[in-house]
Amino acid sequence: MSALRNSVRTGFLGRAFAVLGAANAVSAAVEAGRRPRANDLTKLGIDPASFSQVSR
């Protein structure tokens, strides 16, 4: 069962949950007026250095 758990964690489902979690974290940070974590931005395919150049 450990092999199945590892394949889910590193497979499509694991990546999908990671992206959804990162999107939620970035959304909450932006709504609260904070800078999102670089790790979350990277998971979403956004360059953390260029994110600060985005204006509302």
Jmol script that loads the backbone (N, CA, C; Angstrom):
load data "model"
ATOM      1  N   MET A   1       0.818  -1.188   0.000  1.00  0.00           N
ATOM      2  CA  MET A   1       0.000   0.000   0.000  1.00  0.00           C
ATOM      3  C   MET A   1       0.866   1.257   0.000  1.00  0.00           C
ATOM      4  N   SER A   2       2.066   1.181   0.494  1.00  0.00           N
ATOM      5  CA  SER A   2       2.957   2.335   0.518  1.00  0.00           C
ATOM      6  C   SER A   2       3.311   2.808  -0.885  1.00  0.00           C
ATOM      7  N   ALA A   3       3.493   1.869  -1.812  1.00  0.00           N
ATOM      8  CA  ALA A   3       3.803   2.253  -3.187  1.00  0.00           C
ATOM      9  C   ALA A   3       2.636   3.002  -3.812  1.00  0.00           C
ATOM     10  N   LEU A   4       1.424   2.566  -3.521  1.00  0.00           N
ATOM     11  CA  LEU A   4       0.244   3.252  -4.043  1.00  0.00           C
ATOM     12  C   LEU A   4       0.148   4.656  -3.459  1.00  0.00           C
ATOM     13  N   ARG A   5       0.386   4.792  -2.179  1.00  0.00           N
ATOM     14  CA  ARG A   5       0.327   6.101  -1.531  1.00  0.00           C
ATOM     15  C   ARG A   5       1.389   7.034  -2.104  1.00  0.00           C
ATOM     16  N   ASN A   6       2.585   6.536  -2.346  1.00  0.00           N
ATOM     17  CA  ASN A   6       3.647   7.359  -2.922  1.00  0.00           C
ATOM     18  C   ASN A   6       3.324   7.760  -4.347  1.00  0.00           C
ATOM     19  N   SER A   7       2.715   6.853  -5.128  1.00  0.00           N
ATOM     20  CA  SER A   7       2.394   7.199  -6.507  1.00  0.00           C
ATOM     21  C   SER A   7       1.297   8.252  -6.575  1.00  0.00           C
ATOM     22  N   VAL A   8       0.355   8.234  -5.647  1.00  0.00           N
ATOM     23  CA  VAL A   8      -0.683   9.262  -5.610  1.00  0.00           C
ATOM     24  C   VAL A   8      -0.080  10.593  -5.189  1.00  0.00           C
ATOM     25  N   ARG A   9       0.797  10.562  -4.223  1.00  0.00           N
ATOM     26  CA  ARG A   9       1.413  11.785  -3.709  1.00  0.00           C
ATOM     27  C   ARG A   9       2.281  12.469  -4.762  1.00  0.00           C
ATOM     28  N   THR A  10       2.991  11.699  -5.568  1.00  0.00           N
ATOM     29  CA  THR A  10       3.883  12.288  -6.569  1.00  0.00           C
ATOM     30  C   THR A  10       3.261  12.305  -7.953  1.00  0.00           C
ATOM     31  N   GLY A  11       2.098  11.715  -8.113  1.00  0.00           N
ATOM     32  CA  GLY A  11       1.441  11.645  -9.409  1.00  0.00           C
ATOM     33  C   GLY A  11       0.522  12.828  -9.656  1.00  0.00           C
ATOM     34  N   PHE A  12      -0.406  12.606 -10.549  1.00  0.00           N
ATOM     35  CA  PHE A  12      -1.313  13.659 -10.978  1.00  0.00           C
ATOM     36  C   PHE A  12      -2.135  14.219  -9.815  1.00  0.00           C
ATOM     37  N   LEU A  13      -2.698  13.352  -8.998  1.00  0.00           N
ATOM     38  CA  LEU A  13      -3.537  13.829  -7.890  1.00  0.00           C
ATOM     39  C   LEU A  13      -2.740  14.648  -6.887  1.00  0.00           C
ATOM     40  N   GLY A  14      -1.539  14.217  -6.596  1.00  0.00           N
ATOM     41  CA  GLY A  14      -0.699  14.969  -5.664  1.00  0.00           C
ATOM     42  C   GLY A  14      -0.378  16.355  -6.185  1.00  0.00           C
ATOM     43  N   ARG A  15      -0.040  16.429  -7.473  1.00  0.00           N
ATOM     44  CA  ARG A  15       0.258  17.735  -8.072  1.00  0.00           C
ATOM     45  C   ARG A  15      -0.991  18.608  -8.143  1.00  0.00           C
ATOM     46  N   ALA A  16      -2.136  17.991  -8.438  1.00  0.00           N
ATOM     47  CA  ALA A  16      -3.378  18.762  -8.523  1.00  0.00           C
ATOM     48  C   ALA A  16      -3.730  19.372  -7.165  1.00  0.00           C
ATOM     49  N   PHE A  17      -3.623  18.592  -6.095  1.00  0.00           N
ATOM     50  CA  PHE A  17      -3.899  19.135  -4.762  1.00  0.00           C
ATOM     51  C   PHE A  17      -2.879  20.198  -4.365  1.00  0.00           C
ATOM     52  N   ALA A  18      -1.634  20.036  -4.778  1.00  0.00           N
ATOM     53  CA  ALA A  18      -0.609  21.039  -4.472  1.00  0.00           C
ATOM     54  C   ALA A  18      -0.916  22.356  -5.178  1.00  0.00           C
ATOM     55  N   VAL A  19      -1.357  22.283  -6.425  1.00  0.00           N
ATOM     56  CA  VAL A  19      -1.684  23.497  -7.175  1.00  0.00           C
ATOM     57  C   VAL A  19      -2.917  24.175  -6.581  1.00  0.00           C
ATOM     58  N   LEU A  20      -3.928  23.389  -6.231  1.00  0.00           N
ATOM     59  CA  LEU A  20      -5.124  23.973  -5.619  1.00  0.00           C
ATOM     60  C   LEU A  20      -4.804  24.636  -4.281  1.00  0.00           C
ATOM     61  N   GLY A  21      -3.955  23.995  -3.487  1.00  0.00           N
ATOM     62  CA  GLY A  21      -3.548  24.583  -2.214  1.00  0.00           C
ATOM     63  C   GLY A  21      -2.757  25.858  -2.404  1.00  0.00           C
ATOM     64  N   ALA A  22      -1.870  25.863  -3.391  1.00  0.00           N
ATOM     65  CA  ALA A  22      -1.072  27.062  -3.664  1.00  0.00           C
ATOM     66  C   ALA A  22      -1.955  28.197  -4.167  1.00  0.00           C
ATOM     67  N   ALA A  23      -2.923  27.880  -5.010  1.00  0.00           N
ATOM     68  CA  ALA A  23      -3.838  28.903  -5.521  1.00  0.00           C
ATOM     69  C   ALA A  23      -4.656  29.504  -4.386  1.00  0.00           C
ATOM     70  N   ASN A  24      -5.085  28.674  -3.467  1.00  0.00           N
ATOM     71  CA  ASN A  24      -5.842  29.156  -2.320  1.00  0.00           C
ATOM     72  C   ASN A  24      -4.975  30.053  -1.437  1.00  0.00           C
ATOM     73  N   ALA A  25      -3.742  29.651  -1.206  1.00  0.00           N
ATOM     74  CA  ALA A  25      -2.842  30.441  -0.355  1.00  0.00           C
ATOM     75  C   ALA A  25      -2.509  31.785  -0.997  1.00  0.00           C
ATOM     76  N   VAL A  26      -2.251  31.788  -2.296  1.00  0.00           N
ATOM     77  CA  VAL A  26      -1.932  33.039  -2.994  1.00  0.00           C
ATOM     78  C   VAL A  26      -3.146  33.960  -2.994  1.00  0.00           C
ATOM     79  N   SER A  27      -4.312  33.400  -3.243  1.00  0.00           N
ATOM     80  CA  SER A  27      -5.535  34.200  -3.249  1.00  0.00           C
ATOM     81  C   SER A  27      -5.780  34.841  -1.885  1.00  0.00           C
ATOM     82  N   ALA A  28      -5.613  34.076  -0.826  1.00  0.00           N
ATOM     83  CA  ALA A  28      -5.824  34.609   0.518  1.00  0.00           C
ATOM     84  C   ALA A  28      -4.805  35.695   0.848  1.00  0.00           C
ATOM     85  N   ALA A  29      -3.568  35.501   0.434  1.00  0.00           N
ATOM     86  CA  ALA A  29      -2.535  36.502   0.713  1.00  0.00           C
ATOM     87  C   ALA A  29      -2.819  37.806  -0.031  1.00  0.00           C
ATOM     88  N   VAL A  30      -3.219  37.703  -1.291  1.00  0.00           N
ATOM     89  CA  VAL A  30      -3.505  38.908  -2.076  1.00  0.00           C
ATOM     90  C   VAL A  30      -4.714  39.639  -1.509  1.00  0.00           C
ATOM     91  N   GLU A  31      -5.748  38.909  -1.139  1.00  0.00           N
ATOM     92  CA  GLU A  31      -6.934  39.547  -0.566  1.00  0.00           C
ATOM     93  C   GLU A  31      -6.626  40.236   0.755  1.00  0.00           C
ATOM     94  N   ALA A  32      -5.679  39.698   1.512  1.00  0.00           N
ATOM     95  CA  ALA A  32      -5.316  40.294   2.795  1.00  0.00           C
ATOM     96  C   ALA A  32      -4.263  41.395   2.652  1.00  0.00           C
ATOM     97  N   GLY A  33      -3.807  41.634   1.424  1.00  0.00           N
ATOM     98  CA  GLY A  33      -2.818  42.680   1.196  1.00  0.00           C
ATOM     99  C   GLY A  33      -1.401  42.266   1.528  1.00  0.00           C
ATOM    100  N   ARG A  34      -1.163  40.965   1.623  1.00  0.00           N
ATOM    101  CA  ARG A  34       0.185  40.458   1.912  1.00  0.00           C
ATOM    102  C   ARG A  34       0.817  39.910   0.637  1.00  0.00           C
ATOM    103  N   ARG A  35       2.129  39.746   0.686  1.00  0.00           N
ATOM    104  CA  ARG A  35       2.853  39.149  -0.436  1.00  0.00           C
ATOM    105  C   ARG A  35       2.790  37.634  -0.298  1.00  0.00           C
ATOM    106  N   PRO A  36       2.394  36.933  -1.357  1.00  0.00           N
ATOM    107  CA  PRO A  36       2.334  35.466  -1.299  1.00  0.00           C
ATOM    108  C   PRO A  36       3.726  34.859  -1.176  1.00  0.00           C
ATOM    109  N   ARG A  37       3.789  33.639  -0.639  1.00  0.00           N
ATOM    110  CA  ARG A  37       5.065  32.951  -0.526  1.00  0.00           C
ATOM    111  C   ARG A  37       5.593  32.590  -1.909  1.00  0.00           C
ATOM    112  N   ALA A  38       6.896  32.665  -2.061  1.00  0.00           N
ATOM    113  CA  ALA A  38       7.531  32.382  -3.346  1.00  0.00           C
ATOM    114  C   ALA A  38       7.280  30.940  -3.781  1.00  0.00           C
ATOM    115  N   ASN A  39       7.243  30.021  -2.836  1.00  0.00           N
ATOM    116  CA  ASN A  39       7.005  28.617  -3.154  1.00  0.00           C
ATOM    117  C   ASN A  39       5.621  28.420  -3.781  1.00  0.00           C
ATOM    118  N   ASP A  40       4.610  29.099  -3.250  1.00  0.00           N
ATOM    119  CA  ASP A  40       3.265  28.993  -3.802  1.00  0.00           C
ATOM    120  C   ASP A  40       3.191  29.590  -5.203  1.00  0.00           C
ATOM    121  N   LEU A  41       3.843  30.715  -5.404  1.00  0.00           N
ATOM    122  CA  LEU A  41       3.855  31.322  -6.731  1.00  0.00           C
ATOM    123  C   LEU A  41       4.546  30.425  -7.751  1.00  0.00           C
ATOM    124  N   THR A  42       5.628  29.798  -7.346  1.00  0.00           N
ATOM    125  CA  THR A  42       6.359  28.913  -8.243  1.00  0.00           C
ATOM    126  C   THR A  42       5.517  27.705  -8.633  1.00  0.00           C
ATOM    127  N   LYS A  43       4.762  27.156  -7.693  1.00  0.00           N
ATOM    128  CA  LYS A  43       3.883  26.026  -8.006  1.00  0.00           C
ATOM    129  C   LYS A  43       2.833  26.399  -9.037  1.00  0.00           C
ATOM    130  N   LEU A  44       2.436  27.660  -9.049  1.00  0.00           N
ATOM    131  CA  LEU A  44       1.440  28.123 -10.010  1.00  0.00           C
ATOM    132  C   LEU A  44       2.062  28.563 -11.322  1.00  0.00           C
ATOM    133  N   GLY A  45       3.381  28.530 -11.425  1.00  0.00           N
ATOM    134  CA  GLY A  45       4.062  28.924 -12.653  1.00  0.00           C
ATOM    135  C   GLY A  45       4.274  30.423 -12.769  1.00  0.00           C
ATOM    136  N   ILE A  46       4.234  31.121 -11.643  1.00  0.00           N
ATOM    137  CA  ILE A  46       4.432  32.567 -11.623  1.00  0.00           C
ATOM    138  C   ILE A  46       5.813  32.866 -11.072  1.00  0.00           C
ATOM    139  N   ASP A  47       6.546  33.723 -11.761  1.00  0.00           N
ATOM    140  CA  ASP A  47       7.874  34.106 -11.295  1.00  0.00           C
ATOM    141  C   ASP A  47       7.727  35.027 -10.079  1.00  0.00           C
ATOM    142  N   PRO A  48       8.261  34.621  -8.916  1.00  0.00           N
ATOM    143  CA  PRO A  48       8.109  35.452  -7.711  1.00  0.00           C
ATOM    144  C   PRO A  48       8.711  36.849  -7.852  1.00  0.00           C
ATOM    145  N   ALA A  49       9.788  36.981  -8.620  1.00  0.00           N
ATOM    146  CA  ALA A  49      10.412  38.294  -8.780  1.00  0.00           C
ATOM    147  C   ALA A  49       9.534  39.234  -9.597  1.00  0.00           C
ATOM    148  N   SER A  50       8.846  38.702 -10.590  1.00  0.00           N
ATOM    149  CA  SER A  50       8.005  39.560 -11.425  1.00  0.00           C
ATOM    150  C   SER A  50       6.629  39.791 -10.815  1.00  0.00           C
ATOM    151  N   PHE A  51       6.254  39.036  -9.802  1.00  0.00           N
ATOM    152  CA  PHE A  51       4.944  39.217  -9.181  1.00  0.00           C
ATOM    153  C   PHE A  51       4.829  40.590  -8.519  1.00  0.00           C
ATOM    154  N   SER A  52       5.918  41.079  -7.978  1.00  0.00           N
ATOM    155  CA  SER A  52       5.864  42.380  -7.288  1.00  0.00           C
ATOM    156  C   SER A  52       5.667  43.530  -8.267  1.00  0.00           C
ATOM    157  N   GLN A  53       5.879  43.288  -9.548  1.00  0.00           N
ATOM    158  CA  GLN A  53       5.703  44.342 -10.556  1.00  0.00           C
ATOM    159  C   GLN A  53       4.254  44.467 -11.002  1.00  0.00           C
ATOM    160  N   VAL A  54       3.412  43.516 -10.622  1.00  0.00           N
ATOM    161  CA  VAL A  54       2.008  43.556 -10.993  1.00  0.00           C
ATOM    162  C   VAL A  54       1.314  44.606 -10.153  1.00  0.00           C
ATOM    163  N   SER A  55       0.526  45.456 -10.813  1.00  0.00           N
ATOM    164  CA  SER A  55      -0.208  46.478 -10.067  1.00  0.00           C
ATOM    165  C   SER A  55      -1.706  46.233 -10.237  1.00  0.00           C
ATOM    166  N   ARG A  56      -2.453  46.745  -9.303  1.00  0.00           N
ATOM    167  CA  ARG A  56      -3.914  46.542  -9.353  1.00  0.00           C
ATOM    168  C   ARG A  56      -4.555  47.547 -10.266  1.00  0.00           C
TER     169      ARG A  56
END
end "model"
wireframe off; spacefill off
backbone 0.3
color backbone group
